[in-house]
Amino acid sequence: MAENPDQTNYHEIGKKLDIIIRLLAQQIIAQHETIETKAVALRSSGIMPAEIAKICGTTPNTVRVALTLGKKKGKKKHAR
């Protein structure tokens, strides 16, 4: 059964958007040094932990821990 041309177009658009998102994510993380700040910046951009892990070359669990630590540090800064 042949694939619907509309489905092919949506698939191609999805692939191109994924590339754009990854390029933008690389620009974001280039501005940060630690996994914590990278993870927080990417998460604040709407990227989920599993995807952040792929972008940063780590595990989703490491990202979750980094997000938790980053939030705690952020709260401490605002409390001062």
C-alpha positions in Angstrom: 0.0 0.0 0.0 1.4 3.4 -1.1 2.0 6.1 1.5 -0.3 9.2 1.2 1.6 12.2 -0.3 0.3 14.4 2.6 1.8 11.9 5.1 5.1 12.0 3.2 5.1 15.8 3.3 4.3 15.9 7.1 7.1 13.4 7.7 9.6 15.5 5.8 8.5 18.7 7.6 8.8 16.9 10.9 12.4 15.7 10.1 13.4 19.3 9.1 11.9 20.8 12.2 13.7 18.2 14.3 17.0 19.3 12.7 16.2 23.0 13.4 15.3 22.2 17.0 18.6 20.3 17.5 20.6 23.1 16.0 19.0 25.7 18.3 19.5 23.4 21.2 23.2 23.1 20.4 23.4 26.9 20.4 21.7 27.1 23.8 24.0 24.5 25.4 27.1 26.1 23.9 26.5 29.1 26.2 26.5 27.0 29.3 29.3 25.0 31.0 27.6 22.5 33.3 25.0 19.9 32.7 22.8 21.6 35.3 22.7 24.9 33.4 22.4 23.2 30.1 19.5 21.1 31.3 17.7 24.0 32.9 18.1 26.2 29.8 16.8 23.4 27.5 13.9 22.5 29.8 12.9 26.2 30.0 12.7 26.1 26.2 10.2 23.3 26.4 12.4 20.3 25.7 11.7 17.2 27.7 14.4 15.4 29.8 14.7 12.4 27.4 15.4 14.7 24.5 17.8 16.8 26.6 19.7 13.6 27.4 20.1 12.9 23.7 21.3 16.4 23.0 23.8 16.5 25.9 24.9 12.9 25.4 23.9 11.7 28.8 21.0 9.7 30.4 17.5 11.0 31.2 18.2 10.2 34.9 21.3 12.4 34.8 19.2 15.2 33.3 16.5 14.8 35.9 19.1 15.1 38.7 20.7 18.1 37.0 17.3 19.8 36.7 16.6 19.2 40.4 20.0 20.5 41.4 19.6 23.5 39.1 16.2 24.4 40.5 17.6 24.2 44.1 20.5 26.5 43.2 18.1 28.9 41.4 15.9 29.0 44.5 18.9 29.7 46.7 20.0 32.6 44.5 16.5 34.2 44.6 16.3 33.8 48.4 19.3 36.0 49.0 
